[in-house]
Amino acid sequence: MSRMKTLTLYVLAIIGFFLFSELLINASLESEYTKIGRRDEISQVVITQAEATRVNGRIKGSVINPEENPINGKYLKFDFYSERGVKVGTKYLKVDTLGESTEKEYKVQFRFDNVKYFTVNLATQEEVDNAQEFELKIEDDIGVPLLFSGLLLLILL
């Protein structure tokens, strides 16, 4: 009986340590994000959150499809710049078919160094055709590598 209590205490201590460390890790990662600026005047794109760390970032917002200038089937071009105005990268977001005067939420994740501001414009078809594959990929897939590293850690323990 004494062994079972000891084992239960060890398991609870490990779970408690895991939850505590996970909380601290998430809190420290979230505190690394700082707001980045936007330097354009495109009214169809509403930005609700634009943040970046030294090496990556995220932009959340919505696209509004106005009746007078529909943007169905087009791409939005996000250009990212450093503090000195050097372009560090580009991402493209495809605007799906939207009804008139409807709004759609989106999220753009990027991995560029030292981003201080960004611009949003409508992309031409030529720009989209010449874009590299990673520029068209909006959300980074970290789920699979994270899953494999977690399984490897479980095997080693």
Steps between C-alpha positions, in 0.01 A plus 500: 500500500786735583656437158177590325477830688862581414445416134184713492687793654778468242250492213316803640831685546602429140160613367512813716852584383394448136198730535700765684782498244251508210331804654832683545619413148180628339504817710860577405439433130195726493691780671761497220247626243494874430259693280608580145376787288299510181579746223227485240145619453312205350153520650390144417750350747441553872787403731407405856839369617850545353789377714854377446796367693858525377454196275130451422156657529128484440230721355130449565219690337217486252435566133189692399360450149338832404234520231673775299843329476474121557821311574379142448765257380784752537807485723603741772873570508657556843847661477706503819769761570776553755549815705713655223246430227671189359250248364557174688224288345161460338194283565190458283147437626237368260163665544237232454164564340308731727150631464437869454574704814613193694799467729743209554753453781860404419833438670843545341809353669849588382863419580700811415765667716454842662169603343392849608217574256307355207290605204197332343415533129307311236743274312510472124473158338861532381622548859306193615633290211859600582461447876691225675316221677579619853359845416162346415492292819326711763511290817815321611448132575677431825259228613676205335854583621359574846321164502816311399714678758241420768496133401881491502502652848251239624712220355816632663333533840 
